[in-house]
Every structure is written in structure tokens, then in C-alpha cells.
Amino acid sequence: MAARPVDLVNAADKYAAALRRFYLDVKSWQTFNTSHALQWDKCRFTKDNRAQIPRERGLYVFTLELSPSELPAHGYILYIGIVGDKNDRTLYDRYGDYLRNLRTLLGRPRVIYMLSKWDGHLFFNFVPLSNKAISLANIEQDFLDAVNPPVNQTDFSADVRAARTAAWL
């Protein structure tokens, strides 16, 4: 028996509400290259895990992961950021900013949406890079251009920014 039209409309609306665009281009991912060793750590993004975050400058990434799960290990990079390139702020400080954004629901709309929509399933991945001679902005831009995470809106190279605009992203 075919679904009733109202059931189909409700199901389609539910499906559309959860639909997100992700940039899945392996060739682009392979273009990311840095001369600096990136040794990633991660923790589930919760208030209780803030103590695990180092008080150093560095690179960070929010990923959406279903863990633990009966599904194979997988996830999505949602957001890429840096902290401490132009000031003395640390990964620990930035983590605290995001906890405050989640608590107050104040901040950039896409970030607030990410923190709220997937609360409990977000992981904070981080690489401390204490050497101030390393340009975090350069690493971030190359990483953004390769991965094109859906929550980021700025800091892409001019070429990628133009392509994203032309694609109506």
C-alpha cells in the first residue's frame, strides 16, 4: 500500500530538515600539506572535558561523530579554526568560548546551530603548536581550502571563496 500524501510530506520535511551539504572531494583533501607535524588529540565536546585542553595556541576542528555506535567509525569535519596566531589566547580559552556560546546561544549563527543541533555528538580535535614562528593562519587556510567544512564561512583563499560564491554556498 502506498503512503498517504500527508505521511510522505511529513517524511520529506523531516528528511529535508536533516539534510546538510558536505564537500567530499578526495583530490582536494589530498592537496592539504604542511611541513609541520600535526599530532591530533580529541575529546567529546563537553564542559567536563575542558581540563583536557592545553593552554597553548593551535589548530582545532569540530567533528560530528556517532560514538559509541554499532556503525563503522566515521564522522564529518564541520568547522576548522585557529587560536593564538595574533594574540595570547589558547586552545583552552577557545574551548571555553564555545561552551559559553552553547550556554548563552549568543555568537555566530552557524556555530550556534552546530553546537546546539549536535550537542553530545561533537568532538573537539586539536593540535597544540606552541612555536610562534609557525603561521597558524596559513595552515588554517590550506586546511579550509582542502576540506571546505560547511560551518566555516571565511578565511578561505580568494580562489576558493570565489568558487564557493559562484556555487551559492
MITISE-757951 format. One record per atom (N, C-alpha, C, O): x, y, z; residue in one letter. Coordinates in nm, 2 decimals, decimal comma. Layout:
N
{{X Y Z} A}
...
//
This chain:
169
{{0,08 -0,12 0,00} M}
{{0,00 0,00 0,00} M}
{{0,09 0,12 0,00} M}
{{0,18 0,13 0,08} M}
{{0,06 0,22 -0,08} A}
{{0,14 0,34 -0,09} A}
{{0,11 0,43 0,03} A}
{{0,00 0,43 0,09} A}
{{0,21 0,51 0,06} A}
{{0,20 0,61 0,17} A}
{{0,10 0,71 0,14} A}
{{0,08 0,75 0,02} A}
{{0,03 0,76 0,24} R}
{{-0,07 0,87 0,22} R}
{{0,01 0,99 0,20} R}
{{0,12 1,01 0,25} R}
{{-0,05 1,08 0,11} P}
{{0,03 1,21 0,08} P}
{{0,08 1,29 0,20} P}
{{0,19 1,34 0,20} P}
{{0,00 1,30 0,31} V}
{{0,04 1,37 0,42} V}
{{0,16 1,30 0,49} V}
{{0,24 1,37 0,55} V}
{{0,16 1,17 0,49} D}
{{0,27 1,10 0,55} D}
{{0,40 1,12 0,47} D}
{{0,51 1,14 0,53} D}
{{0,39 1,13 0,34} L}
{{0,50 1,15 0,25} L}
{{0,55 1,29 0,27} L}
{{0,68 1,31 0,28} L}
{{0,47 1,39 0,28} V}
{{0,50 1,53 0,30} V}
{{0,58 1,54 0,44} V}
{{0,68 1,61 0,44} V}
{{0,52 1,48 0,54} N}
{{0,59 1,49 0,67} N}
{{0,72 1,42 0,67} N}
{{0,82 1,48 0,73} N}
{{0,73 1,31 0,61} A}
{{0,86 1,24 0,60} A}
{{0,96 1,32 0,52} A}
{{1,08 1,33 0,56} A}
{{0,92 1,38 0,41} A}
{{1,01 1,46 0,32} A}
{{1,05 1,58 0,40} A}
{{1,17 1,62 0,39} A}
{{0,96 1,65 0,47} D}
{{1,00 1,76 0,55} D}
{{1,11 1,73 0,66} D}
{{1,20 1,80 0,68} D}
{{1,09 1,61 0,72} K}
{{1,18 1,57 0,83} K}
{{1,32 1,54 0,76} K}
{{1,42 1,57 0,82} K}
{{1,32 1,47 0,65} Y}
{{1,44 1,44 0,57} Y}
{{1,51 1,57 0,53} Y}
{{1,63 1,58 0,55} Y}
{{1,44 1,66 0,48} A}
{{1,50 1,79 0,43} A}
{{1,55 1,87 0,55} A}
{{1,66 1,94 0,53} A}
{{1,49 1,86 0,66} A}
{{1,54 1,93 0,78} A}
{{1,68 1,88 0,83} A}
{{1,76 1,96 0,89} A}
{{1,71 1,76 0,80} A}
{{1,83 1,70 0,85} A}
{{1,94 1,70 0,74} A}
{{2,05 1,66 0,76} A}
{{1,90 1,74 0,62} L}
{{2,00 1,74 0,51} L}
{{2,10 1,85 0,52} L}
{{2,06 1,97 0,54} L}
{{2,22 1,82 0,50} R}
{{2,33 1,92 0,50} R}
{{2,43 1,89 0,38} R}
{{2,44 1,78 0,34} R}
{{2,49 1,99 0,33} R}
{{2,59 1,98 0,23} R}
{{2,73 1,95 0,29} R}
{{2,77 2,02 0,38} R}
{{2,80 1,86 0,23} F}
{{2,94 1,83 0,27} F}
{{3,02 1,83 0,14} F}
{{2,98 1,77 0,04} F}
{{3,14 1,88 0,15} Y}
{{3,23 1,88 0,04} Y}
{{3,31 1,75 0,05} Y}
{{3,40 1,73 0,14} Y}
{{3,29 1,66 -0,04} L}
{{3,35 1,53 -0,04} L}
{{3,44 1,51 -0,16} L}
{{3,39 1,45 -0,26} L}
{{3,56 1,57 -0,16} D}
{{3,64 1,57 -0,28} D}
{{3,78 1,52 -0,24} D}
{{3,86 1,60 -0,19} D}
{{3,81 1,39 -0,26} V}
{{3,93 1,33 -0,21} V}
{{4,05 1,40 -0,28} V}
{{4,15 1,42 -0,21} V}
{{4,04 1,44 -0,40} K}
{{4,16 1,50 -0,47} K}
{{4,19 1,63 -0,40} K}
{{4,31 1,67 -0,38} K}
{{4,09 1,71 -0,36} S}
{{4,11 1,83 -0,28} S}
{{4,17 1,80 -0,15} S}
{{4,26 1,87 -0,10} S}
{{4,12 1,70 -0,08} W}
{{4,17 1,66 0,05} W}
{{4,32 1,63 0,04} W}
{{4,40 1,67 0,13} W}
{{4,36 1,57 -0,07} Q}
{{4,50 1,53 -0,09} Q}
{{4,59 1,65 -0,11} Q}
{{4,71 1,63 -0,10} Q}
{{4,53 1,76 -0,14} T}
{{4,62 1,88 -0,16} T}
{{4,67 1,94 -0,03} T}
{{4,76 2,02 -0,03} T}
{{4,60 1,90 0,08} F}
{{4,64 1,96 0,21} F}
{{4,78 1,90 0,25} F}
{{4,80 1,78 0,26} F}
{{4,87 1,99 0,27} N}
{{5,01 1,95 0,30} N}
{{5,07 2,06 0,39} N}
{{5,06 2,18 0,36} N}
{{5,13 2,02 0,49} T}
{{5,20 2,12 0,58} T}
{{5,34 2,06 0,62} T}
{{5,35 1,94 0,63} T}
{{5,43 2,14 0,64} S}
{{5,57 2,10 0,68} S}
{{5,57 2,07 0,83} S}
{{5,68 2,03 0,88} S}
{{5,46 2,10 0,90} H}
{{5,46 2,09 1,04} H}
{{5,38 1,96 1,08} H}
{{5,28 1,93 1,03} H}
{{5,44 1,88 1,17} A}
{{5,38 1,76 1,22} A}
{{5,25 1,80 1,30} A}
{{5,25 1,87 1,39} A}
{{5,14 1,74 1,25} L}
{{5,01 1,77 1,32} L}
{{4,97 1,64 1,40} L}
{{4,92 1,55 1,34} L}
{{4,99 1,64 1,53} Q}
{{4,96 1,53 1,61} Q}
{{4,83 1,56 1,68} Q}
{{4,83 1,63 1,78} Q}
{{4,72 1,51 1,63} W}
{{4,59 1,54 1,68} W}
{{4,55 1,46 1,80} W}
{{4,59 1,35 1,82} W}
{{4,48 1,53 1,89} D}
{{4,41 1,48 2,01} D}
{{4,27 1,51 1,99} D}
{{4,24 1,61 1,92} D}
{{4,18 1,44 2,06} K}
{{4,04 1,48 2,06} K}
{{3,97 1,44 2,19} K}
{{4,01 1,35 2,26} K}
{{3,86 1,51 2,21} C}
{{3,77 1,47 2,32} C}
{{3,63 1,51 2,28} C}
{{3,61 1,60 2,20} C}
{{3,54 1,45 2,35} R}
{{3,40 1,48 2,33} R}
{{3,38 1,63 2,38} R}
{{3,43 1,66 2,48} R}
{{3,31 1,71 2,31} F}
{{3,29 1,85 2,34} F}
{{3,19 1,86 2,46} F}
{{3,07 1,86 2,43} F}
{{3,24 1,86 2,58} T}
{{3,15 1,88 2,70} T}
{{3,22 1,97 2,80} T}
{{3,35 1,98 2,79} T}
{{3,15 2,02 2,89} K}
{{3,21 2,11 2,99} K}
{{3,31 2,03 3,07} K}
{{3,41 2,08 3,11} K}
{{3,28 1,91 3,10} D}
{{3,37 1,82 3,19} D}
{{3,50 1,80 3,12} D}
{{3,60 1,77 3,19} D}
{{3,51 1,80 2,99} N}
{{3,64 1,77 2,92} N}
{{3,73 1,89 2,90} N}
{{3,84 1,88 2,84} N}
{{3,69 2,01 2,94} R}
{{3,77 2,13 2,92} R}
{{3,91 2,11 2,98} R}
{{4,01 2,16 2,92} R}
{{3,92 2,04 3,09} A}
{{4,05 2,03 3,16} A}
{{4,15 1,95 3,07} A}
{{4,27 1,97 3,10} A}
{{4,11 1,88 2,97} Q}
{{4,20 1,81 2,88} Q}
{{4,26 1,89 2,78} Q}
{{4,35 1,85 2,71} Q}
{{4,21 2,02 2,76} I}
{{4,25 2,10 2,65} I}
{{4,38 2,18 2,70} I}
{{4,37 2,25 2,81} I}
{{4,48 2,18 2,62} P}
{{4,61 2,25 2,66} P}
{{4,59 2,40 2,65} P}
{{4,51 2,46 2,58} P}
{{4,67 2,47 2,74} R}
{{4,68 2,61 2,74} R}
{{4,79 2,66 2,65} R}
{{4,89 2,72 2,69} R}
{{4,77 2,62 2,52} E}
{{4,87 2,66 2,41} E}
{{4,79 2,70 2,29} E}
{{4,67 2,68 2,28} E}
{{4,86 2,78 2,21} R}
{{4,80 2,82 2,08} R}
{{4,79 2,69 1,99} R}
{{4,85 2,59 2,01} R}
{{4,71 2,70 1,89} G}
{{4,70 2,58 1,80} G}
{{4,58 2,58 1,70} G}
{{4,52 2,69 1,68} G}
{{4,56 2,47 1,64} L}
{{4,46 2,44 1,54} L}
{{4,36 2,35 1,60} L}
{{4,39 2,27 1,68} L}
{{4,23 2,38 1,57} Y}
{{4,13 2,29 1,62} Y}
{{4,02 2,26 1,51} Y}
{{4,00 2,34 1,42} Y}
{{3,95 2,16 1,53} V}
{{3,84 2,11 1,44} V}
{{3,73 2,05 1,52} V}
{{3,75 1,98 1,61} V}
{{3,61 2,09 1,48} F}
{{3,49 2,03 1,54} F}
{{3,45 1,92 1,44} F}
{{3,44 1,94 1,32} F}
{{3,43 1,80 1,49} T}
{{3,38 1,69 1,41} T}
{{3,25 1,64 1,47} T}
{{3,23 1,64 1,59} T}
{{3,16 1,59 1,39} L}
{{3,04 1,53 1,43} L}
{{3,06 1,38 1,41} L}
{{3,09 1,33 1,30} L}
{{3,05 1,30 1,53} E}
{{3,07 1,16 1,52} E}
{{2,97 1,09 1,61} E}
{{2,93 1,14 1,72} E}
{{2,92 0,98 1,57} L}
{{2,83 0,90 1,65} L}
{{2,92 0,79 1,72} L}
{{2,96 0,69 1,66} L}
{{2,95 0,81 1,84} S}
{{3,04 0,73 1,92} S}
{{3,00 0,72 2,06} S}
{{2,97 0,83 2,13} S}
{{2,98 0,60 2,12} P}
{{3,00 0,47 2,06} P}
{{2,88 0,44 1,97} P}
{{2,77 0,50 1,98} P}
{{2,90 0,35 1,88} S}
{{2,80 0,32 1,78} S}
{{2,82 0,18 1,73} S}
{{2,93 0,12 1,73} S}
{{2,71 0,12 1,68} E}
{{2,72 -0,01 1,61} E}
{{2,76 0,01 1,46} E}
{{2,79 -0,09 1,40} E}
{{2,77 0,14 1,42} L}
{{2,81 0,17 1,28} L}
{{2,96 0,17 1,27} L}
{{3,03 0,19 1,37} L}
{{3,01 0,15 1,15} P}
{{3,16 0,17 1,14} P}
{{3,20 0,31 1,18} P}
{{3,12 0,40 1,17} P}
{{3,32 0,32 1,23} A}
{{3,37 0,45 1,27} A}
{{3,37 0,55 1,15} A}
{{3,42 0,52 1,04} A}
{{3,31 0,67 1,17} H}
{{3,30 0,77 1,07} H}
{{3,26 0,90 1,13} H}
{{3,22 0,91 1,25} H}
{{3,28 1,01 1,06} G}
{{3,24 1,14 1,11} G}
{{3,26 1,24 1,00} G}
{{3,30 1,21 0,89} G}
{{3,22 1,37 1,04} Y}
{{3,23 1,48 0,94} Y}
{{3,31 1,59 1,01} Y}
{{3,28 1,63 1,12} Y}
{{3,40 1,66 0,93} I}
{{3,46 1,78 0,98} I}
{{3,36 1,89 0,95} I}
{{3,32 1,92 0,84} I}
{{3,31 1,96 1,06} L}
{{3,21 2,06 1,05} L}
{{3,28 2,20 1,05} L}
{{3,23 2,29 0,98} L}
{{3,39 2,22 1,12} Y}
{{3,44 2,35 1,14} Y}
{{3,59 2,34 1,17} Y}
{{3,63 2,25 1,24} Y}
{{3,67 2,44 1,12} I}
{{3,81 2,44 1,14} I}
{{3,84 2,58 1,19} I}
{{3,79 2,68 1,14} I}
{{3,93 2,59 1,29} G}
{{3,97 2,72 1,35} G}
{{4,11 2,72 1,40} G}
{{4,17 2,61 1,42} G}
{{4,16 2,84 1,43} I}
{{4,29 2,85 1,50} I}
{{4,27 2,95 1,62} I}
{{4,18 3,02 1,62} I}
{{4,37 2,94 1,71} V}
{{4,37 3,04 1,82} V}
{{4,51 3,06 1,86} V}
{{4,60 2,97 1,86} V}
{{4,54 3,19 1,88} G}
{{4,68 3,23 1,93} G}
{{4,77 3,28 1,82} G}
{{4,89 3,30 1,85} G}
{{4,73 3,30 1,70} D}
{{4,82 3,34 1,60} D}
{{4,85 3,49 1,61} D}
{{4,96 3,53 1,58} D}
{{4,75 3,57 1,65} K}
{{4,77 3,71 1,66} K}
{{4,75 3,76 1,81} K}
{{4,75 3,89 1,83} K}
{{4,73 3,67 1,90} N}
{{4,72 3,71 2,04} N}
{{4,77 3,60 2,13} N}
{{4,83 3,50 2,08} N}
{{4,75 3,61 2,26} D}
{{4,80 3,51 2,35} D}
{{4,69 3,41 2,40} D}
{{4,71 3,34 2,49} D}
{{4,58 3,41 2,33} R}
{{4,47 3,31 2,36} R}
{{4,52 3,17 2,33} R}
{{4,60 3,14 2,25} R}
{{4,45 3,07 2,40} T}
{{4,49 2,93 2,39} T}
{{4,37 2,85 2,35} T}
{{4,26 2,89 2,34} T}
{{4,40 2,72 2,32} L}
{{4,30 2,63 2,28} L}
{{4,20 2,61 2,40} L}
{{4,08 2,60 2,38} L}
{{4,25 2,62 2,52} Y}
{{4,17 2,61 2,64} Y}
{{4,07 2,73 2,65} Y}
{{3,95 2,71 2,68} Y}
{{4,12 2,85 2,62} D}
{{4,04 2,97 2,61} D}
{{3,93 2,95 2,51} D}
{{3,81 2,98 2,53} D}
{{3,97 2,91 2,39} R}
{{3,87 2,90 2,28} R}
{{3,77 2,80 2,31} R}
{{3,65 2,82 2,28} R}
{{3,81 2,69 2,37} Y}
{{3,71 2,58 2,41} Y}
{{3,61 2,64 2,50} Y}
{{3,49 2,62 2,49} Y}
{{3,65 2,72 2,60} G}
{{3,56 2,79 2,69} G}
{{3,47 2,89 2,62} G}
{{3,35 2,90 2,66} G}
{{3,52 2,96 2,51} D}
{{3,43 3,04 2,43} D}
{{3,31 2,96 2,38} D}
{{3,20 3,01 2,38} D}
{{3,34 2,85 2,32} Y}
{{3,24 2,77 2,26} Y}
{{3,14 2,71 2,37} Y}
{{3,02 2,70 2,34} Y}
{{3,19 2,68 2,48} L}
{{3,10 2,64 2,59} L}
{{3,01 2,75 2,63} L}
{{2,89 2,73 2,65} L}
{{3,06 2,87 2,63} R}
{{2,98 2,99 2,66} R}
{{2,87 3,01 2,55} R}
{{2,76 3,05 2,58} R}
{{2,92 3,00 2,43} N}
{{2,82 3,01 2,31} N}
{{2,71 2,92 2,32} N}
{{2,59 2,95 2,30} N}
{{2,74 2,79 2,36} L}
{{2,64 2,69 2,38} L}
{{2,54 2,72 2,49} L}
{{2,42 2,70 2,48} L}
{{2,60 2,77 2,60} R}
{{2,52 2,81 2,72} R}
{{2,43 2,93 2,69} R}
{{2,31 2,93 2,73} R}
{{2,48 3,03 2,63} T}
{{2,41 3,16 2,61} T}
{{2,33 3,17 2,48} T}
{{2,24 3,25 2,46} T}
{{2,37 3,08 2,38} L}
{{2,31 3,08 2,25} L}
{{2,34 3,22 2,18} L}
{{2,26 3,26 2,10} L}
{{2,46 3,28 2,21} L}
{{2,50 3,40 2,15} L}
{{2,63 3,37 2,07} L}
{{2,71 3,30 2,12} L}
{{2,63 3,43 1,95} G}
{{2,75 3,41 1,87} G}
{{2,71 3,40 1,72} G}
{{2,60 3,44 1,69} G}
{{2,81 3,35 1,64} R}
{{2,78 3,34 1,50} R}
{{2,67 3,23 1,48} R}
{{2,68 3,12 1,54} R}
{{2,57 3,26 1,40} P}
{{2,46 3,17 1,38} P}
{{2,49 3,03 1,34} P}
{{2,44 2,93 1,40} P}
{{2,58 3,01 1,25} R}
{{2,62 2,87 1,21} R}
{{2,69 2,80 1,32} R}
{{2,66 2,68 1,34} R}
{{2,77 2,86 1,39} V}
{{2,84 2,80 1,51} V}
{{2,74 2,76 1,62} V}
{{2,74 2,65 1,67} V}
{{2,65 2,85 1,65} I}
{{2,55 2,82 1,75} I}
{{2,46 2,71 1,70} I}
{{2,43 2,62 1,78} I}
{{2,42 2,71 1,58} Y}
{{2,34 2,59 1,52} Y}
{{2,42 2,46 1,54} Y}
{{2,36 2,37 1,59} Y}
{{2,55 2,46 1,50} M}
{{2,63 2,34 1,51} M}
{{2,64 2,29 1,66} M}
{{2,61 2,17 1,69} M}
{{2,67 2,38 1,75} L}
{{2,68 2,35 1,89} L}
{{2,55 2,30 1,95} L}
{{2,55 2,20 2,03} L}
{{2,44 2,36 1,91} S}
{{2,31 2,32 1,96} S}
{{2,25 2,20 1,90} S}
{{2,20 2,11 1,97} S}
{{2,26 2,19 1,77} K}
{{2,19 2,08 1,69} K}
{{2,26 1,95 1,73} K}
{{2,19 1,85 1,74} K}
{{2,39 1,94 1,74} W}
{{2,46 1,82 1,76} W}
{{2,53 1,81 1,90} W}
{{2,63 1,74 1,91} W}
{{2,47 1,88 1,99} D}
{{2,52 1,87 2,13} D}
{{2,53 1,73 2,18} D}
{{2,43 1,65 2,16} D}
{{2,64 1,69 2,23} G}
{{2,66 1,55 2,27} G}
{{2,72 1,46 2,17} G}
{{2,77 1,35 2,21} G}
{{2,73 1,50 2,05} H}
{{2,79 1,42 1,94} H}
{{2,91 1,50 1,87} H}
{{2,96 1,45 1,77} H}
{{2,94 1,61 1,93} L}
{{3,06 1,69 1,87} L}
{{3,18 1,65 1,94} L}
{{3,19 1,62 2,07} L}
{{3,29 1,64 1,87} F}
{{3,42 1,62 1,92} F}
{{3,51 1,74 1,89} F}
{{3,50 1,80 1,78} F}
{{3,60 1,78 1,98} F}
{{3,69 1,89 1,97} F}
{{3,82 1,82 1,94} F}
{{3,88 1,77 2,03} F}
{{3,87 1,84 1,82} N}
{{4,00 1,78 1,78} N}
{{4,10 1,90 1,78} N}
{{4,07 2,01 1,74} N}
{{4,22 1,87 1,83} F}
{{4,31 1,99 1,85} F}
{{4,46 1,95 1,83} F}
{{4,50 1,83 1,86} F}
{{4,54 2,04 1,79} V}
{{4,68 2,03 1,77} V}
{{4,75 2,15 1,84} V}
{{4,74 2,26 1,78} V}
{{4,82 2,13 1,95} P}
{{4,89 2,25 2,00} P}
{{5,01 2,28 1,92} P}
{{5,09 2,18 1,88} P}
{{5,04 2,40 1,88} L}
{{5,15 2,44 1,80} L}
{{5,21 2,56 1,87} L}
{{5,18 2,68 1,83} L}
{{5,30 2,54 1,97} S}
{{5,35 2,65 2,05} S}
{{5,45 2,73 1,98} S}
{{5,47 2,85 2,03} S}
{{5,52 2,68 1,88} N}
{{5,62 2,76 1,81} N}
{{5,55 2,88 1,74} N}
{{5,48 2,86 1,64} N}
{{5,58 3,00 1,78} K}
{{5,52 3,12 1,73} K}
{{5,57 3,15 1,59} K}
{{5,51 3,24 1,52} K}
{{5,67 3,09 1,54} A}
{{5,72 3,11 1,41} A}
{{5,63 3,04 1,30} A}
{{5,63 3,07 1,19} A}
{{5,55 2,95 1,35} I}
{{5,45 2,88 1,26} I}
{{5,33 2,97 1,24} I}
{{5,27 3,01 1,34} I}
{{5,30 3,00 1,12} S}
{{5,18 3,08 1,09} S}
{{5,06 2,98 1,09} S}
{{5,03 2,91 1,00} S}
{{4,98 3,00 1,19} L}
{{4,85 2,92 1,20} L}
{{4,76 2,96 1,09} L}
{{4,68 2,87 1,04} L}
{{4,75 3,08 1,06} A}
{{4,66 3,13 0,95} A}
{{4,69 3,06 0,82} A}
{{4,59 3,03 0,75} A}
{{4,81 3,04 0,79} N}
{{4,85 2,97 0,66} N}
{{4,80 2,82 0,66} N}
{{4,75 2,77 0,57} N}
{{4,83 2,76 0,78} I}
{{4,78 2,62 0,79} I}
{{4,63 2,61 0,78} I}
{{4,57 2,53 0,71} I}
{{4,56 2,70 0,85} E}
{{4,42 2,70 0,85} E}
{{4,36 2,72 0,71} E}
{{4,27 2,65 0,67} E}
{{4,42 2,82 0,64} Q}
{{4,36 2,85 0,50} Q}
{{4,38 2,73 0,41} Q}
{{4,29 2,69 0,34} Q}
{{4,50 2,66 0,42} D}
{{4,52 2,54 0,33} D}
{{4,43 2,43 0,37} D}
{{4,38 2,36 0,29} D}
{{4,41 2,41 0,50} F}
{{4,32 2,31 0,55} F}
{{4,17 2,34 0,51} F}
{{4,10 2,25 0,46} F}
{{4,13 2,46 0,53} L}
{{3,99 2,50 0,48} L}
{{3,97 2,48 0,33} L}
{{3,87 2,43 0,29} L}
{{4,07 2,52 0,25} D}
{{4,06 2,50 0,11} D}
{{4,05 2,36 0,07} D}
{{3,98 2,32 -0,03} D}
{{4,12 2,27 0,14} A}
{{4,11 2,13 0,11} A}
{{3,98 2,06 0,15} A}
{{3,93 1,98 0,08} A}
{{3,94 2,10 0,27} V}
{{3,82 2,02 0,33} V}
{{3,69 2,09 0,30} V}
{{3,59 2,03 0,29} V}
{{3,69 2,23 0,30} N}
{{3,57 2,31 0,28} N}
{{3,46 2,27 0,38} N}
{{3,35 2,23 0,34} N}
{{3,48 2,28 0,51} P}
{{3,38 2,24 0,61} P}
{{3,25 2,33 0,60} P}
{{3,26 2,45 0,57} P}
{{3,14 2,28 0,62} P}
{{3,01 2,35 0,60} P}
{{2,98 2,47 0,69} P}
{{2,91 2,56 0,66} P}
{{3,04 2,47 0,81} V}
{{3,01 2,57 0,91} V}
{{3,10 2,70 0,89} V}
{{3,06 2,81 0,91} V}
{{3,22 2,68 0,84} N}
{{3,31 2,79 0,81} N}
{{3,26 2,88 0,70} N}
{{3,20 2,82 0,60} N}
{{3,27 3,01 0,71} Q}
{{3,23 3,10 0,60} Q}
{{3,34 3,19 0,55} Q}
{{3,33 3,25 0,45} Q}
{{3,45 3,20 0,63} T}
{{3,56 3,30 0,60} T}
{{3,69 3,22 0,60} T}
{{3,70 3,11 0,64} T}
{{3,79 3,30 0,57} D}
{{3,93 3,25 0,58} D}
{{3,97 3,16 0,47} D}
{{4,08 3,10 0,48} D}
{{3,89 3,14 0,37} F}
{{3,93 3,06 0,25} F}
{{4,02 3,14 0,16} F}
{{4,02 3,27 0,18} F}
{{4,10 3,08 0,08} S}
{{4,17 3,16 -0,02} S}
{{4,08 3,23 -0,12} S}
{{3,96 3,19 -0,13} S}
{{4,13 3,33 -0,19} A}
{{4,04 3,41 -0,28} A}
{{3,98 3,31 -0,39} A}
{{3,86 3,33 -0,42} A}
{{4,06 3,22 -0,44} D}
{{4,00 3,13 -0,54} D}
{{3,89 3,04 -0,49} D}
{{3,79 3,03 -0,56} D}
{{3,91 2,99 -0,37} V}
{{3,80 2,90 -0,31} V}
{{3,68 2,99 -0,27} V}
{{3,57 2,94 -0,29} V}
{{3,71 3,10 -0,22} R}
{{3,59 3,19 -0,19} R}
{{3,51 3,23 -0,31} R}
{{3,39 3,23 -0,30} R}
{{3,58 3,25 -0,42} A}
{{3,51 3,28 -0,55} A}
{{3,43 3,16 -0,60} A}
{{3,31 3,18 -0,64} A}
{{3,49 3,05 -0,59} A}
{{3,42 2,92 -0,63} A}
{{3,30 2,89 -0,54} A}
{{3,19 2,86 -0,59} A}
{{3,31 2,91 -0,41} R}
{{3,20 2,89 -0,32} R}
{{3,09 2,99 -0,35} R}
{{2,97 2,95 -0,34} R}
{{3,12 3,11 -0,37} T}
{{3,02 3,21 -0,40} T}
{{2,95 3,18 -0,53} T}
{{2,83 3,19 -0,54} T}
{{3,02 3,14 -0,63} A}
{{2,96 3,10 -0,76} A}
{{2,87 2,98 -0,75} A}
{{2,78 2,97 -0,82} A}
{{2,91 2,89 -0,65} A}
{{2,82 2,77 -0,63} A}
{{2,71 2,80 -0,53} A}
{{2,63 2,71 -0,50} A}
{{2,69 2,92 -0,49} W}
{{2,59 2,97 -0,40} W}
{{2,60 2,91 -0,26} W}
{{2,50 2,88 -0,20} W}
{{2,72 2,89 -0,21} L}
{{2,74 2,83 -0,08} L}
{{2,76 2,94 0,02} L}
{{2,78 2,92 0,14} L}
//
